[in-house]
Amino acid sequence: MTVLVHTKRELEAQPKAGLRAVVMTMGALHEGHATLIRTARERAGADGTVVVTVFVNPLQFGAGEDLDRYPRTLDADLMLASEAGADVVFAPGVDEVYPGGEPQVRLSGGPMGTGYEGASRPGHFDGMLTVVAKLLHLTGPDVAFFGEKDGQQLALIRRMVADLNFPVEIAGVPTVREADGLALSSRNRFLAAEERERALALSRALFAGRDARAAGAAPSAVKKAAQAVLEAAGSGIALDYLGLIDPSDFTEIDREDFTGEAVLAVAAKVGSTRLIDNVRIRF
């Protein structure tokens, strides 16, 4: 049976035998989160502990981003987490996470956090890294699982853990998609039927780039293949960026002789809803 706790003291009172795995969320859980939890359950085993955090972090919302609009569905989240295999759901209030009020000392994403999502959402990654660091301290996991859909977030968390010597393994889990290719996201609920159909151009563009690489295309041709799909989609999609990115430092790949893993990433507004997606490509 999954235990719901709201405070640090309650969390510390939970059993800590075996491997401890954590999945961090902002709630509004869906099948993508369930996949993360099931993966954590498999890794922790029957003797380990899986902790799911549910916290809508105000530091991650910038000017013009509606913190109050973000869906809060704790009862449904608890049910999904339980069915997926969580032992504990930690759902603290803002005062519990930031007992001294808005933190005066925060982590910074540095150069890795300034481009792409960082350029569109200034300060977002500083707030994200600050709360992830706090939640890692509070939950004390051996391994933490994050979705690959938030590619820049995952890259920054991995770099933070390496640079600051956090004693935890960061595990990425592949993006979960609908049958038609749309990446699962809590934001999808804001799409009208017509907008959802248009949103499929994002995943189709990424798949076109991936297919081009499978056929032997160089980096520039991979990006052009994706760009062509977005251009053919016409109006209704306001492109923010399309990037072919080195995940080690989250900079644009501009060499045709690049080797290793790359992230082909896209962000766009469909109607009033901003969506992100990416695929992993190896050169």
C-alpha positions in Angstrom: 0.0 0.0 0.0 1.3 3.4 -1.0 1.9 5.8 1.9 1.2 9.6 1.4 3.4 11.9 3.4 3.6 15.7 3.4 6.5 16.6 5.6 10.2 15.9 6.0 9.6 14.3 9.4 7.0 11.9 7.9 9.3 11.0 5.0 12.2 10.3 7.3 10.1 7.9 9.3 9.5 5.7 6.2 11.6 2.4 6.0 14.9 2.7 4.1 15.9 -0.9 3.6 17.3 -1.9 0.2 17.9 0.3 -2.8 16.0 3.6 -2.7 14.7 5.0 -6.1 13.0 8.3 -6.6 10.8 9.7 -9.3 10.3 13.5 -9.2 7.2 15.0 -10.6 5.1 18.1 -10.5 1.9 16.0 -10.4 -0.8 15.7 -13.1 0.6 12.2 -13.6 0.1 10.2 -16.8 1.4 7.1 -18.4 4.8 8.6 -19.0 5.2 9.1 -15.2 3.8 5.6 -14.7 6.6 4.2 -16.9 9.2 6.0 -14.8 7.7 4.6 -11.6 7.5 1.1 -13.0 11.1 1.4 -14.1 12.1 2.5 -10.7 10.2 -0.4 -9.1 12.0 -2.9 -11.3 15.3 -1.4 -10.4 14.6 -1.2 -6.6 13.2 -4.7 -6.5 10.9 -6.2 -3.9 13.2 -5.3 -1.1 13.8 -1.6 -2.1 11.8 1.5 -1.8 10.3 3.7 -4.6 9.5 7.3 -3.6 7.5 9.6 -5.9 7.6 13.3 -5.2 4.7 15.6 -6.2 5.5 19.2 -5.9 4.6 22.2 -8.2 7.7 24.2 -7.8 7.0 28.0 -8.0 10.7 28.7 -8.8 10.3 27.1 -12.2 7.5 29.4 -13.4 8.7 32.7 -15.0 6.9 35.9 -16.0 3.8 35.1 -18.1 3.7 31.5 -17.0 0.6 30.8 -15.0 1.6 28.9 -11.8 -2.1 28.7 -10.8 -3.1 27.2 -14.1 -0.9 24.1 -13.6 -3.1 21.1 -12.9 -3.2 19.7 -9.4 -4.7 16.2 -9.2 -3.2 14.7 -6.0 -5.9 12.0 -5.5 -5.5 10.7 -9.1 -1.7 11.0 -8.8 -1.7 8.9 -5.7 -3.8 6.2 -7.4 -1.6 6.1 -10.5 1.6 6.0 -8.4 0.2 3.2 -6.3 -0.8 1.1 -9.3 2.6 1.7 -10.9 4.4 0.4 -7.8 5.3 3.4 -5.6 5.8 2.8 -1.9 5.7 6.4 -0.8 4.3 9.6 -2.4 5.9 12.7 -0.9 3.7 15.7 -1.6 5.1 18.7 0.4 3.6 22.2 0.5 5.7 25.2 -0.5 6.4 26.0 3.1 7.9 22.6 3.7 10.3 22.8 0.7 11.1 26.5 1.2 10.7 27.0 5.0 12.6 30.3 4.9 10.5 31.7 2.1 11.8 32.3 -1.4 15.4 30.9 -1.3 18.2 33.5 -1.4 20.8 31.0 -2.4 20.0 29.0 -5.6 21.8 26.7 -8.0 22.5 28.0 -11.5 22.4 26.1 -14.8 25.3 28.2 -16.0 26.0 28.2 -19.8 24.1 24.9 -20.3 21.0 26.5 -19.0 20.9 29.6 -21.2 20.0 28.3 -24.6 17.0 26.6 -26.0 14.5 26.1 -23.1 16.6 28.5 -21.0 16.4 31.2 -23.6 12.6 30.9 -23.8 12.1 30.5 -20.0 14.8 32.6 -18.2 15.5 31.3 -14.7 13.5 28.1 -15.3 16.5 25.8 -14.9 17.9 27.6 -11.9 14.6 26.9 -10.2 14.5 23.4 -11.4 18.0 22.5 -10.3 17.4 24.2 -6.9 14.4 22.0 -6.1 15.9 18.9 -7.6 18.9 19.3 -5.3 16.7 19.9 -2.3 14.5 16.9 -3.1 17.6 14.7 -3.6 18.7 15.7 -0.1 15.3 15.1 1.4 14.6 11.7 -0.3 18.2 10.4 -0.2 17.9 8.0 -3.2 20.5 5.7 -4.6 19.1 6.3 -8.1 16.8 9.0 -9.5 14.8 8.5 -12.7 13.9 11.3 -15.2 12.2 11.2 -18.6 14.2 11.9 -21.7 11.5 14.1 -23.1 12.8 16.9 -21.0 16.2 16.5 -22.6 17.9 19.7 -21.4 16.6 19.2 -17.9 18.1 15.7 -17.9 21.4 17.0 -19.2 21.6 19.7 -16.5 20.7 17.3 -13.7 23.4 14.9 -14.8 25.9 17.8 -14.9 24.9 19.1 -11.5 25.3 15.7 -9.9 28.7 15.2 -11.5 30.0 18.8 -10.8 28.7 18.8 -7.2 29.5 15.2 -6.3 26.0 14.1 -5.4 26.1 10.5 -4.3 23.3 9.4 -6.7 22.9 7.8 -10.1 20.7 9.7 -12.6 18.9 7.3 -15.0 17.1 8.5 -18.1 14.0 6.8 -19.3 12.9 6.9 -23.0 9.9 9.2 -23.9 6.5 7.6 -23.8 4.3 8.3 -26.8 0.7 8.0 -27.9 0.1 5.5 -30.7 0.2 8.3 -33.2 3.6 9.5 -31.9 2.6 12.5 -29.8 4.9 12.6 -26.7 2.9 12.3 -23.5 2.7 15.5 -21.5 0.5 17.0 -18.8 0.2 20.0 -21.1 -1.6 17.9 -23.8 -4.8 18.2 -21.9 -4.9 21.9 -22.9 -5.0 21.0 -26.7 -8.2 21.2 -28.6 -8.8 18.3 -31.0 -7.7 20.3 -34.0 -4.6 21.6 -32.1 -3.7 18.1 -31.1 -3.7 17.0 -34.7 -1.4 19.9 -35.7 0.9 19.0 -32.8 1.7 15.7 -34.5 4.0 17.7 -36.9 6.5 18.0 -34.0 7.1 14.2 -33.6 6.8 13.7 -37.3 9.6 16.2 -37.8 11.8 14.5 -35.3 11.1 11.0 -36.8 12.0 12.4 -40.2 15.4 13.6 -38.9 16.0 10.2 -37.2 15.1 8.4 -40.4 17.4 10.6 -42.4 20.3 9.7 -40.0 19.4 6.0 -40.3 19.9 6.4 -44.1 23.4 7.9 -43.5 22.7 11.6 -43.4 25.2 14.1 -41.9 24.1 16.5 -39.1 23.0 19.3 -41.4 20.9 17.0 -43.5 19.3 15.5 -40.4 18.2 18.9 -39.3 17.0 19.9 -42.8 14.8 16.8 -43.0 13.1 17.8 -39.7 12.8 21.4 -40.8 11.0 20.4 -44.0 8.3 18.6 -42.1 7.7 21.6 -39.9 7.6 24.0 -42.9 5.1 21.7 -44.6 2.8 21.8 -41.6 2.0 25.4 -42.4 0.2 27.8 -40.0 -0.9 26.9 -36.5 2.5 26.0 -35.2 4.7 28.8 -33.8 8.2 27.3 -33.8 10.4 28.3 -31.0 13.5 26.3 -31.9 14.7 23.2 -33.7 18.1 22.1 -32.6 20.6 19.3 -33.2 22.4 19.3 -29.9 25.4 17.8 -28.1 23.9 16.6 -24.8 27.2 16.8 -23.0 27.1 20.6 -22.9 23.8 21.4 -24.7 25.3 23.3 -27.6 24.4 23.2 -31.2 26.2 20.6 -33.4 27.8 22.5 -36.2 30.3 20.0 -37.5 29.6 17.5 -40.2 32.2 15.1 -38.7 30.4 15.0 -35.3 30.4 11.5 -33.7 28.5 10.3 -30.7 25.0 10.8 -29.3 23.0 13.8 -30.3 19.6 15.2 -29.3 17.3 16.5 -32.0 15.0 18.8 -30.1 12.0 20.9 -30.9 9.8 23.4 -29.1 6.7 25.2 -30.4 3.4 26.7 -29.5 0.3 25.0 -30.8 -2.5 27.4 -30.1 -1.7 28.7 -26.6 0.1 25.5 -25.5 3.8 25.2 -25.6 5.1 21.7 -26.3 8.6 20.2 -26.4 9.9 16.9 -27.7 13.2 15.3 -28.8 14.7 12.1 -30.1 18.1 10.6 -29.5 20.3 10.1 -32.6 23.8 8.5 -32.8 26.4 9.6 -35.4 
